[in-house]
Amino acid sequence: MASTWRVLLLLGLATAVIALPRRKLTFRDASVLAARRFNGNLNEGAKYRVLVSSLQTPDSPLVLPLTFRIKETECPSSGLQNPETCAFKENGLEKNCTAKFTRLTRFGLGSVECQDVGNNNLVRFKRSASSGIIDTSSLPPKIRQIYNQAVYDTLVGILRNF
């Protein structure tokens, strides 16, 4: 009898945890996430913080491109301090960045590319070698239609957050 109550209690707790609303990701939050990825790949110098961010028109229904500008902060890249709490460095370097978010990867962030403002030095960081695009041409038409509808519904859900 006691074990039945334990199972019911665990089932109720699991249901309550699953039913909690997820926090919606704004494009500002997404650009901060991409800047963290950029900072995580730095070996020397200072960390960067987001100045401005904007959403681009998607080329693909699977990938959501984001553009943002980052600027060098006073925090060293080797430190553990959150760059969002650091002051911008006077005359610090600025970079224009693009990040690609997709629902096809586990964490959503596919790649981050940054280029110095007024310079042609491109810095690129990718999560994996794959592009994140799935080839649906070999699927049967009905399955392809279901897949495309799921992609469309996913993108509509993402764009509601912005």
N, C-alpha and C positions, 0 to 999 in steps of 0.2 A: 504494500500500500504506500509506504514512504517513498519507494523508488518511483512509483507512478507520479506522485506529486513533484518529485525532483525533475522528472522528464517534462512534465507539463510546465513547470517553472522555467526550465531552460528553453523550451519551445516558445514560451511567451516572451522571454528576454530576447531571444534571437529575432522574433517577429518585430519587437519594438525597435531593435537596432537597425534592422533592414528598412523599416518604415520611416526612419529619420530623413528629412529632406536634405538633399545634397546641396552644397554651396555652389552657386552659379559662378562660373569663371568669366570675368569681364575681360575686354581686350587689354585693359591696363594691367590686370593681374597676369594675363598671358605674356605681356611684354616683360614684366618683372621676372616671370619664370624663365623666359628666354635669356634675359640678362644674367640670371644666376647660372645658367648653363655656360654662357660666354665666360663669366668670371671663374667658373670651376675649371676651365681649360687654360687659364692664365698661369704661367710659371713665374713671372716676375712683374714688377711695376705695381700699379694701383688697381683697385677694383673699379668697376664702372656702375653707374646708376642711370635709370631711365629718365630722360628729359621729357620727351613727348612720344606718343604712340598713336597709330591709326590703322584702320582695317582696309585692306585692298580688296578689289573685286576678284573673287576666285576664278582661276582658269579652269579648274577641275572641280567636279562636285565632291571629290574626296579630300581635297586639300584646301585649308583656309590660310591664306597668306596674311602676315601681319608685318607692318613696317614700324620701326621706332628708332629713336636717336638716343644714344647713351653718351655719358660724359664721365671722364675720369674723376674719382673722388680722392679724398685724403687717406682712405683706408688702404693699407698694403694688401696685395693679393694673397700674401701668406697668412694674413690674420684671419681670425674667426668672426670678426665683427660683421654685422649685416650691413651691406652697402646702402640700404635704404635709410639708415640712420647716420650715414657719413655726409659731411659737407662736400660740395663740389670743389675740386681743386681750381684755384684761380689760374686761368689760361690753360686748363686741362684739355687733353685730347678729346675730340668728339668723333663718334662713329655713327654712320647710318647703317642700320641693320634690318634684315628681313628674317622672319622665322616662319616655318611652315608647320601648321598644326593639322593633325589628321586623327580620325576616329579609328583608323586601322592599326595604330600602334598602341601599346599598353599605356604609355604615359601621354600620348597625344602630341608631343613635340618631336617633329621629325628632324629638322635641321635649323641651324642658326648661321647666318652669313653676315659679316660686318665689314664695312669699308671705311677707312679714315675719311673724314670730311675734307674736301679739297685735295685728296690724294687718291691714287689708284691702287693702294695696297689692300688687297682683299684678304680677309681672314675668314676661314670657313670651318665650321664644326658640324659633323654629322653624327647621329646616333648609331647608324648602321649603314652597311653598303647598299641596302635595298632602297628603292625610291618610295616605297609605301603604296604604289599604285598596283592594283590587281588587274590582270588581263582577263576580261570577261568574254572575249570573243569566242572561246571554245565552249562556253556554257550553252545549254539548251535555251531556246527563246523564253520559255515560261520562267525558268530559274533566273535568267538575266533580267527579266522584267521585275521579278520579286526583289532581286538584289538592287537594281536601280531605284526602286521605290523606297527600299530601306535606306539607301544612301541619301536620297532626297529628304526623307523624314528626319534623318540624323542632322543634315545640314540646316534644315529649318529650325530644329531644336537648338543648334549651336548659335545660329544667327539671332534667335530670340534673346540671347544673353547679351548681345551687343547693342 
